[in-house]
Amino acid sequence: MKNLFDLSGKVAIVTGSTKGIGRAIAYQMALHGADVVISSRKEEACESVTSEINEKLESGLGSATSIPCHIGRKDDLQSLVDSTRDKLGKIDILVCNAAVNPFYGSMLDISDGAYEKILDSNVKSNHWLSQMVIPEMKERGDGVILIVSSIGGMNGSPTLGTYGVSKAADMAIVRNISSEFGSFNVRANAIAPGLVRTDFARALWEDSETLKNATQGSHLKRIGEPNEIAGTAVFLASSAGSFVTGQTIVVDGGR
């Protein structure tokens, strides 16, 4: 019987893939056979993670390729897409993982600059990348777009409001892509993690008491690990998830 999670022959771009959730997604996709593009702002970090993944992979599995990119710059995003096609021939899977949150506090206090940076990085860049890859996927009659959103997009917050707004918008983007391009077998889904052990969320798990308070509302009573999000991404990108589109999959330990 066919392995439903096999990604052999697929090419995947994963933004923000030099650490945390993005790195885990890239490694697991390569482990399942995909040729994966490692991308973040710093070339040195991309090269390091690319080498590490390629050294870990056994012969016959996927591969990793380094293409640095600043997600806030449209020219950089176009270069990422063009370079991927030049090096690997196509783009089957787009994983929009990179995101920022430069502000913590009341919506009354956020500056215009911080507000725009959050929406530009967390929403507009995903929209731009989707515009760049969908025509190829539509023509081929096959493609997957995943956006790493957050449970913050499902709840209001007195301190992370704009971040939540951006993550709610990501959920809307995948619904719209699914609605418009589903008939061409282009699937789009969002993943909404809860608290995961990443540098991005370090302030919520580094202190044991803070971690206890942050996880007491979840059924599993613990923090998540990056690989637990990566498993969902592999599922959604593979044949195992071929009838799932337009959805937001919550991965939060039962919170």
TAPE-V769370 format. One record per run of one state. SS is the DSSP state (alpha for helix, beta for strand, coil for the rest). FROM is the first residue (numbers start at 1). LEN is the number of residues. If there is no record, write none. Layout:
[[SS;FROM;LEN] [SS;FROM;LEN]]
//
This chain:
[[coil;1;10] [beta;11;5] [coil;16;4] [alpha;20;12] [coil;32;3] [beta;35;5] [coil;40;3] [alpha;43;14] [coil;57;6] [beta;63;4] [coil;67;7] [alpha;74;15] [coil;89;4] [beta;93;4] [coil;97;8] [beta;105;1] [coil;106;6] [alpha;112;29] [coil;141;2] [beta;143;6] [coil;149;2] [alpha;151;3] [coil;154;6] [beta;160;1] [alpha;161;24] [coil;185;1] [beta;186;8] [coil;194;2] [beta;196;1] [coil;197;2] [alpha;199;7] [coil;206;2] [alpha;208;8] [coil;216;8] [beta;224;1] [coil;225;1] [alpha;226;12] [coil;238;1] [alpha;239;3] [coil;242;6] [beta;248;4] [coil;252;4]]
//
